[in-house]
Amino acid sequence: MPAALLAPEAPALVLEPSDQAPSLARRYLTERFRDLGITDDFVGRVVVSELVTNAYKHVGFGHIVVRVLPDKCDDLAVIEVWDEGAGDLTVRGEDDDAESGRGLLLMEQLVHDWGVRPLNEKGKIVWATCTSR
């Protein structure tokens, strides 16, 4: 078995749903990107901010768990945000008069791919992949 498959996984970040959560998630992402040798963390910080903000504002209970890991096959970084909320996320269309609701639309334009994976126990994982170069 290759050594890369045996490497220990970095610990996840567990957050309480609060207005401090996005800032803590950005710091965690910056550290993980640095550990992975990724020098440009701009897109990652935007993505993790949006996903964690959605979790604490729209779910508002339970823990928020953030993981950042490499996808060596495609040379991408994977960002996962788990929350206890049910349901799917909806990307709203552009609305110049709206005061909010553009975050997923922006994220969708920045990432390689993204999606939502429901969990059997409860909740969902929202994931996004972005370039690791």
N, C-alpha and C positions, 0 to 999 in steps of 0.2 A: 504494500500500500504506500503511495507517495507520502512524503513527509508533510506536504501542504494539507493533506486531508486529516492528519493527526494533530495539527496545530490547535492549541486551545482557543476556544472562541472568547472574544472579549466580552466582558459583562455588559448586560443591557442597562440602560438608565431607566429607573422607575420614578415616576413623577406623580405628584398630587395634581388634580385639575385646578390650576390657579393661573393668574396673570404672570406669575414668575416662570411657569413651565416652558414657554417658548425660548426664553433667554437661557435657561439651563440646558435645554435641548441643543441650542446652537453651540454652546460651549462644548458639550459632549461630542457633537458632530465634528467640530474643528479638531478636537483631540484625536478622535478616531481616524479622520482623514489624514492627520499628521502621522499617526501610527501606520497607516496603510501606504504612506508615501505619496499621497495626493496633495499637491500644492495649491490648487485652486478650489477653494471651498464655497465660492459665492453661490452657485446653484444649489448645492447641498444645504446651505444655511437658509435660503429662501424656501426650499421644499420642507425641511423639518419645521420651520416656523409656521408655515401654513397648515401642515398636518396636525401639529400639536395644538395650535390655536383652535382648529376645528374641533379637536377632541375635547378640549376643556370648555369651549363655548357651547357646543351643540350637544355634547353628551353630559358633561358636568358632574359625573360621579365616577367612583372607582378609580383605579390607577391608570396611568398612561405609561406605556412601555415603549422605549425607543431603542432600536438596534441599527447599527451600521456595519455592513459586512461587504467583503469583496465578491464580485462575480468574475472569477479569473477566466472563465470560458469566453466571455464577451468583453473583458477589460472594462467593466463597469463597477460602480459602487451602488449597493442596494441600501436604501433607507426604508425601514419598516417602523410604523407607528401602530401599536395595538391599543385599543380602548374597549370598553365594555358596552358600547352602544351597538344597536342593531341597525341594519339597513345599509343601503348603498349611498354613495356620494353622487351628487348631481353637479355637473359643470354647467353653470348658467351662461347664457349668451351675453354678449356685450350689451350693456345698458349704460349709456352716458349719464343718465340721471340717478343711477343707483349709488348709494353711499357705501355699500359693502357688497360682497359676493363675487369679487373678481379673483380671489386667491387661487382657486382650482384652475380657472382658465389660464392664469399666468403660469402656474406650475406645469400645466399640460404642454405649454409652449416651450418650456425650458428642459424638460426631461426626455430621456430616450423612450421610456415607457412607464406606465403606472397602472395600478388596479386595486381592487378591493377583494380580500379573501375572507369570507365568513368563517368563524370558528365554531366547532361543534359545542364547546363548553358554553361560551357566551362571548359576544363581542365580535370584533373584526380586526383584521390587519390591513392597513392601507400601506401600499409599498410603491416605491418609485425607484427607477434606475437612472443614474446619470453618469456621464463620462468620468473616468478616473484619471484623466490626463490633464 
